[in-house]
Amino acid sequence: MEQRKAWLDNIRWMTIVIVVIYHVFYYYHNIGVDPMFKGLAPNPAVEGGKAAVTPVALFQYFVYPWFMMLLFVVSGIVANIVLKKKNLKAFLSERVNKLLVPSTLGILTMQWLGGYLISFNYFTADEKAGIPGFVRYLIYCVTGIGALWFCHVLFVCCLLLALIKKIDKNDLLTTLGSKASLPVLFLLTIVVIGAAQLLNTPITTYRMCLYPLAFLLGYYVFSNETVQLTTRKYAWLFLTIGIAAEIAYICKDYGQYYADHAVQNDPIAVIAAWFMVLAIVGMAQQLLNFSNTFTAYMSKAGWGIYIIHINVMLLTNTLLKPVAGTVPMCVIYLIELVAAFGASILLWEILRRIPVVRWLLFGIERRKHV
């Protein structure tokens, strides 16, 4: 029976680290958009002028196209491994606990506090006074979703997979996916570009065609040993194409907000994302297929960090508001980074040991020993 590969777990927690770092900069990002928290000098791009080029902004533009697509691909590969050990009913039951509970009951009971902090920073007391308390609570819940949108979309992916498996009783798609040679991986670029244009909601993170496609490609294509060998063999080729596309996309779209539909669905940005995913999957097999005490811990704690870090950062930025703009931004970023990891890990270690709370926040079933 197939065992979980160390490189998969390492990709996942390392990508979560990138997500956290991205959010450190995100709350002050002001290129093409008004920042959530003030602190940076006004950027002319907000007024339609030429955007200032900064290392922070370049990092944001570089990672945004591919890091969530990568997580969906990895989730698809992991789902394939899990379904070799468990039946479909057990798989879905586990996903209800891990994905649906934290992103519904967890928001209603605890994560709405993040929405409260956003409201606290955006609305005056007079503006909030005219809104009934229950309506304010609902607003807090919606704005408190934060990074948990990933759970929503991933749970839909799991339901879609279950439906496909019910229809494809002979598992023909797995056979078809195993035939994904190098030319097929290149041709899939067209499919991925097309998927990026479909079923996108006004909330830009909910890309309801691209991300399910990435998950299904993870399950049916990337999980195959032959395809993994191909990505490993041509990893440097994929990386070269991915970086070239990244440079072209940044040169073309820099100055516009990177999360706008027109930017994130730009074919060049999607090409960059696809080849970066191919490159990372290939290179991880060569460079990240190891395990030690630290990687084992991060593989376990990564999910908790992902769930908690947004609220930790919102609270940190709220407390930093009095000094933001008067101290160097590198100091603000450093404080936020330390809090994002340090406080998130500390809270994870505390909260995962509290019955009911650990289920609501992290989907850890009460009967499990932690």
Secondary structure, 3 states (H helix, E strand, C coil): CCCCCHHHHHHHHHHHHHHHHHHHHHCCCCCCCCCCCCCCCCCHHHHCCCCCCCHHHHHHHHHCCCHHHHHHHHHHHHHHHHCCCCCHHHHHHHHHHHHHHHHCHHHHHHHHHHHHHHHHHHCCHHHHHCCCHHHHHHHHHHHCCHHHHHHHHHHHHHHHHHHHHHHCCCCHHHHHHCCCCHHHHHHHHHHHHHHHCCCECCCCCCECCHHHHHHHHHHHHHCCHHHHHHHHHCHHHHHHHHHHHHHHHHHHHCCCCCCCHHHHCCHHHHHHHHHHHHHHHHHHHHHCCCCCHHHHHHHHHHHHHHHHHHHHHHHHHHHHCCCECCECHHHHHHHHHHHHHHHHHHHHHHHCCCCCHHHHHHCCCCCCCC
